[in-house]
Amino acid sequence: MTFQQFESLSLYVLVGGLIIFMGFIVWDLAKKSKAGRFGTAILFIALFLGVVGFVVKTVLVEIFNVGAG
């Protein structure tokens, strides 16, 4: 395994772990603040949009790298 392969793999594994950890943090925040169903949904939607932004950025970088070729 080359350094670049290790770096790429560890990026996705560690970012995935971070996203899961942030989900636990959001859940705990919602429970402690008594946000209710709507507030909890808003918190998780905000987290989800951040994850979607990361995925879209990754996809766009790969698309532009293929085109640059």
N, CA, C and O atoms as a GROMACS GRO file, in nm:
protein
  276
    1MET      N    1   0.085  -0.118   0.000
    1MET     CA    2   0.000   0.000   0.000
    1MET      C    3   0.090   0.124   0.000
    1MET      O    4   0.178   0.138   0.084
    2THR      N    5   0.065   0.210  -0.094
    2THR     CA    6   0.143   0.333  -0.102
    2THR      C    7   0.091   0.435  -0.001
    2THR      O    8  -0.017   0.420   0.056
    3PHE      N    9   0.169   0.538   0.019
    3PHE     CA   10   0.130   0.643   0.112
    3PHE      C   11   0.004   0.712   0.065
    3PHE      O   12  -0.082   0.746   0.147
    4GLN      N   13  -0.010   0.734  -0.065
    4GLN     CA   14  -0.129   0.801  -0.117
    4GLN      C   15  -0.254   0.716  -0.096
    4GLN      O   16  -0.359   0.771  -0.063
    5GLN      N   17  -0.244   0.585  -0.114
    5GLN     CA   18  -0.358   0.498  -0.090
    5GLN      C   19  -0.396   0.499   0.057
    5GLN      O   20  -0.514   0.506   0.091
    6PHE      N   21  -0.295   0.491   0.145
    6PHE     CA   22  -0.320   0.495   0.288
    6PHE      C   23  -0.385   0.627   0.329
    6PHE      O   24  -0.478   0.629   0.409
    7GLU      N   25  -0.335   0.736   0.273
    7GLU     CA   26  -0.388   0.868   0.304
    7GLU      C   27  -0.534   0.880   0.260
    7GLU      O   28  -0.617   0.932   0.335
    8SER      N   29  -0.566   0.833   0.142
    8SER     CA   30  -0.702   0.840   0.090
    8SER      C   31  -0.796   0.754   0.174
    8SER      O   32  -0.905   0.798   0.211
    9LEU      N   33  -0.754   0.632   0.205
    9LEU     CA   34  -0.836   0.542   0.285
    9LEU      C   35  -0.858   0.598   0.425
    9LEU      O   36  -0.970   0.597   0.475
   10SER      N   37  -0.754   0.646   0.487
   10SER     CA   38  -0.767   0.697   0.623
   10SER      C   39  -0.853   0.824   0.626
   10SER      O   40  -0.923   0.848   0.724
   11LEU      N   41  -0.849   0.904   0.521
   11LEU     CA   42  -0.935   1.022   0.514
   11LEU      C   43  -1.081   0.983   0.525
   11LEU      O   44  -1.155   1.040   0.605
   12TYR      N   45  -1.123   0.887   0.444
   12TYR     CA   46  -1.263   0.847   0.444
   12TYR      C   47  -1.303   0.776   0.572
   12TYR      O   48  -1.413   0.797   0.623
   13VAL      N   49  -1.215   0.693   0.625
   13VAL     CA   50  -1.246   0.622   0.750
   13VAL      C   51  -1.256   0.720   0.865
   13VAL      O   52  -1.351   0.714   0.944
   14LEU      N   53  -1.160   0.810   0.877
   14LEU     CA   54  -1.159   0.903   0.989
   14LEU      C   55  -1.270   1.008   0.977
   14LEU      O   56  -1.330   1.045   1.078
   15VAL      N   57  -1.297   1.055   0.858
   15VAL     CA   58  -1.408   1.150   0.840
   15VAL      C   59  -1.541   1.081   0.868
   15VAL      O   60  -1.630   1.141   0.928
   16GLY      N   61  -1.554   0.956   0.827
   16GLY     CA   62  -1.675   0.880   0.858
   16GLY      C   63  -1.693   0.864   1.008
   16GLY      O   64  -1.804   0.880   1.060
   17GLY      N   65  -1.585   0.831   1.078
   17GLY     CA   66  -1.590   0.821   1.224
   17GLY      C   67  -1.625   0.954   1.288
   17GLY      O   68  -1.701   0.958   1.385
   18LEU      N   69  -1.570   1.061   1.235
   18LEU     CA   70  -1.600   1.194   1.288
   18LEU      C   71  -1.748   1.229   1.269
   18LEU      O   72  -1.809   1.288   1.357
   19ILE      N   73  -1.804   1.194   1.155
   19ILE     CA   74  -1.945   1.221   1.128
   19ILE      C   75  -2.034   1.143   1.225
   19ILE      O   76  -2.132   1.196   1.276
   20ILE      N   77  -1.999   1.017   1.249
   20ILE     CA   78  -2.075   0.937   1.345
   20ILE      C   79  -2.065   0.997   1.484
   20ILE      O   80  -2.165   1.006   1.555
   21PHE      N   81  -1.945   1.037   1.524
   21PHE     CA   82  -1.925   1.100   1.654
   21PHE      C   83  -2.005   1.230   1.665
   21PHE      O   84  -2.064   1.258   1.769
   22MET      N   85  -2.007   1.308   1.558
   22MET     CA   86  -2.085   1.432   1.559
   22MET      C   87  -2.234   1.403   1.569
   22MET      O   88  -2.309   1.481   1.628
   23GLY      N   89  -2.279   1.290   1.512
   23GLY     CA   90  -2.418   1.249   1.527
   23GLY      C   91  -2.452   1.223   1.673
   23GLY      O   92  -2.559   1.262   1.720
   24PHE      N   93  -2.362   1.156   1.745
   24PHE     CA   94  -2.384   1.134   1.888
   24PHE      C   95  -2.385   1.266   1.965
   24PHE      O   96  -2.464   1.283   2.057
   25ILE      N   97  -2.299   1.358   1.927
   25ILE     CA   98  -2.295   1.488   1.992
   25ILE      C   99  -2.426   1.563   1.968
   25ILE      O  100  -2.481   1.622   2.061
   26VAL      N  101  -2.476   1.562   1.846
   26VAL     CA  102  -2.602   1.630   1.814
   26VAL      C  103  -2.717   1.566   1.890
   26VAL      O  104  -2.803   1.636   1.943
   27TRP      N  105  -2.719   1.434   1.898
   27TRP     CA  106  -2.824   1.364   1.971
   27TRP      C  107  -2.821   1.404   2.119
   27TRP      O  108  -2.926   1.433   2.178
   28ASP      N  109  -2.702   1.406   2.178
   28ASP     CA  110  -2.689   1.445   2.319
   28ASP      C  111  -2.730   1.591   2.340
   28ASP      O  112  -2.798   1.623   2.438
   29LEU      N  113  -2.689   1.678   2.248
   29LEU     CA  114  -2.727   1.819   2.257
   29LEU      C  115  -2.878   1.835   2.250
   29LEU      O  116  -2.936   1.914   2.325
   30ALA      N  117  -2.942   1.761   2.161
   30ALA     CA  118  -3.088   1.771   2.147
   30ALA      C  119  -3.158   1.721   2.273
   30ALA      O  120  -3.258   1.780   2.316
   31LYS      N  121  -3.108   1.614   2.332
   31LYS     CA  122  -3.171   1.562   2.453
   31LYS      C  123  -3.151   1.656   2.572
   31LYS      O  124  -3.245   1.680   2.647
   32LYS      N  125  -3.030   1.708   2.588
   32LYS     CA  126  -3.001   1.793   2.704
   32LYS      C  127  -3.073   1.928   2.694
   32LYS      O  128  -3.110   1.986   2.795
   33SER      N  129  -3.091   1.977   2.573
   33SER     CA  130  -3.158   2.107   2.556
   33SER      C  131  -3.309   2.092   2.542
   33SER      O  132  -3.380   2.192   2.530
   34LYS      N  133  -3.358   1.968   2.544
   34LYS     CA  134  -3.501   1.939   2.530
   34LYS      C  135  -3.557   2.005   2.403
   34LYS      O  136  -3.656   2.077   2.406
   35ALA      N  137  -3.489   1.977   2.292
   35ALA     CA  138  -3.523   2.041   2.165
   35ALA      C  139  -3.654   1.991   2.106
   35ALA      O  140  -3.714   2.060   2.024
   36GLY      N  141  -3.699   1.874   2.145
   36GLY     CA  142  -3.820   1.818   2.086
   36GLY      C  143  -3.792   1.755   1.952
   36GLY      O  144  -3.678   1.753   1.905
   37ARG      N  145  -3.896   1.704   1.890
   37ARG     CA  146  -3.878   1.635   1.761
   37ARG      C  147  -3.835   1.732   1.651
   37ARG      O  148  -3.745   1.702   1.573
   38PHE      N  149  -3.901   1.846   1.645
   38PHE     CA  150  -3.870   1.942   1.538
   38PHE      C  151  -3.729   1.997   1.552
   38PHE      O  152  -3.655   2.004   1.454
   39GLY      N  153  -3.691   2.034   1.672
   39GLY     CA  154  -3.557   2.088   1.695
   39GLY      C  155  -3.450   1.985   1.668
   39GLY      O  156  -3.346   2.017   1.610
   40THR      N  157  -3.474   1.860   1.710
   40THR     CA  158  -3.380   1.752   1.683
   40THR      C  159  -3.367   1.729   1.533
   40THR      O  160  -3.257   1.708   1.482
   41ALA      N  161  -3.479   1.734   1.461
   41ALA     CA  162  -3.476   1.717   1.316
   41ALA      C  163  -3.395   1.828   1.250
   41ALA      O  164  -3.318   1.802   1.158
   42ILE      N  165  -3.412   1.950   1.297
   42ILE     CA  166  -3.336   2.062   1.240
   42ILE      C  167  -3.187   2.044   1.264
   42ILE      O  168  -3.106   2.069   1.175
   43LEU      N  169  -3.150   2.000   1.385
   43LEU     CA  170  -3.009   1.977   1.415
   43LEU      C  171  -2.950   1.870   1.324
   43LEU      O  172  -2.839   1.885   1.273
   44PHE      N  173  -3.023   1.761   1.305
   44PHE     CA  174  -2.972   1.653   1.220
   44PHE      C  175  -2.972   1.692   1.072
   44PHE      O  176  -2.886   1.647   0.997
   45ILE      N  177  -3.066   1.775   1.031
   45ILE     CA  178  -3.067   1.824   0.892
   45ILE      C  179  -2.943   1.909   0.867
   45ILE      O  180  -2.881   1.900   0.761
   46ALA      N  181  -2.905   1.992   0.965
   46ALA     CA  182  -2.785   2.074   0.950
   46ALA      C  183  -2.661   1.986   0.940
   46ALA      O  184  -2.573   2.012   0.858
   47LEU      N  185  -2.654   1.881   1.023
   47LEU     CA  186  -2.541   1.788   1.015
   47LEU      C  187  -2.540   1.716   0.881
   47LEU      O  188  -2.434   1.700   0.819
   48PHE      N  189  -2.658   1.674   0.834
   48PHE     CA  190  -2.670   1.604   0.707
   48PHE      C  191  -2.625   1.693   0.590
   48PHE      O  192  -2.558   1.646   0.499
   49LEU      N  193  -2.661   1.820   0.594
   49LEU     CA  194  -2.620   1.911   0.486
   49LEU      C  195  -2.469   1.929   0.484
   49LEU      O  196  -2.409   1.942   0.377
   50GLY      N  197  -2.407   1.929   0.599
   50GLY     CA  198  -2.261   1.935   0.604
   50GLY      C  199  -2.197   1.812   0.542
   50GLY      O  200  -2.098   1.823   0.469
   51VAL      N  201  -2.254   1.696   0.569
   51VAL     CA  202  -2.204   1.571   0.511
   51VAL      C  203  -2.224   1.572   0.360
   51VAL      O  204  -2.136   1.531   0.285
   52VAL      N  205  -2.341   1.617   0.316
   52VAL     CA  206  -2.369   1.624   0.172
   52VAL      C  207  -2.269   1.719   0.103
   52VAL      O  208  -2.224   1.691  -0.008
   53GLY      N  209  -2.237   1.828   0.168
   53GLY     CA  210  -2.138   1.921   0.112
   53GLY      C  211  -2.003   1.855   0.095
   53GLY      O  212  -1.936   1.876  -0.006
   54PHE      N  213  -1.961   1.774   0.192
   54PHE     CA  214  -1.834   1.702   0.183
   54PHE      C  215  -1.836   1.603   0.068
   54PHE      O  216  -1.740   1.592  -0.008
   55VAL      N  217  -1.946   1.530   0.054
   55VAL     CA  218  -1.957   1.430  -0.053
   55VAL      C  219  -1.960   1.496  -0.189
   55VAL      O  220  -1.893   1.450  -0.282
   56VAL      N  221  -2.036   1.605  -0.204
   56VAL     CA  222  -2.045   1.676  -0.331
   56VAL      C  223  -1.907   1.732  -0.370
   56VAL      O  224  -1.869   1.725  -0.487
   57LYS      N  225  -1.835   1.786  -0.273
   57LYS     CA  226  -1.701   1.839  -0.301
   57LYS      C  227  -1.609   1.727  -0.352
   57LYS      O  228  -1.534   1.746  -0.447
   58THR      N  229  -1.617   1.611  -0.287
   58THR     CA  230  -1.533   1.498  -0.328
   58THR      C  231  -1.568   1.452  -0.469
   58THR      O  232  -1.479   1.424  -0.549
   59VAL      N  233  -1.697   1.444  -0.499
   59VAL     CA  234  -1.740   1.401  -0.632
   59VAL      C  235  -1.696   1.502  -0.738
   59VAL      O  236  -1.648   1.462  -0.844
   60LEU      N  237  -1.712   1.631  -0.710
   60LEU     CA  238  -1.671   1.733  -0.807
   60LEU      C  239  -1.521   1.732  -0.832
   60LEU      O  240  -1.477   1.750  -0.945
   61VAL      N  241  -1.443   1.711  -0.728
   61VAL     CA  242  -1.297   1.704  -0.745
   61VAL      C  243  -1.262   1.585  -0.834
   61VAL      O  244  -1.176   1.598  -0.922
   62GLU      N  245  -1.326   1.471  -0.812
   62GLU     CA  246  -1.298   1.354  -0.896
   62GLU      C  247  -1.342   1.376  -1.040
   62GLU      O  248  -1.272   1.335  -1.132
   63ILE      N  249  -1.456   1.441  -1.061
   63ILE     CA  250  -1.504   1.467  -1.197
   63ILE      C  251  -1.406   1.560  -1.269
   63ILE      O  252  -1.371   1.536  -1.385
   64PHE      N  253  -1.362   1.666  -1.202
   64PHE     CA  254  -1.270   1.759  -1.267
   64PHE      C  255  -1.133   1.698  -1.289
   64PHE      O  256  -1.065   1.734  -1.385
   65ASN      N  257  -1.089   1.607  -1.202
   65ASN     CA  258  -0.961   1.540  -1.223
   65ASN      C  259  -0.968   1.444  -1.342
   65ASN      O  260  -0.869   1.429  -1.414
   66VAL      N  261  -1.082   1.379  -1.363
   66VAL     CA  262  -1.096   1.290  -1.478
   66VAL      C  263  -1.094   1.372  -1.606
   66VAL      O  264  -1.032   1.331  -1.705
   67GLY      N  265  -1.161   1.486  -1.606
   67GLY     CA  266  -1.163   1.570  -1.724
   67GLY      C  267  -1.027   1.631  -1.756
   67GLY      O  268  -0.995   1.654  -1.873
   68ALA      N  269  -0.945   1.658  -1.652
   68ALA     CA  270  -0.814   1.718  -1.675
   68ALA      C  271  -0.715   1.616  -1.727
   68ALA      O  272  -0.616   1.651  -1.791
   69GLY      N  273  -0.742   1.489  -1.699
   69GLY     CA  274  -0.676   1.379  -1.743
   69GLY      C  275  -0.546   1.339  -1.763
   69GLY      O  276  -0.522   1.227  -1.807
   0.00000   0.00000   0.00000
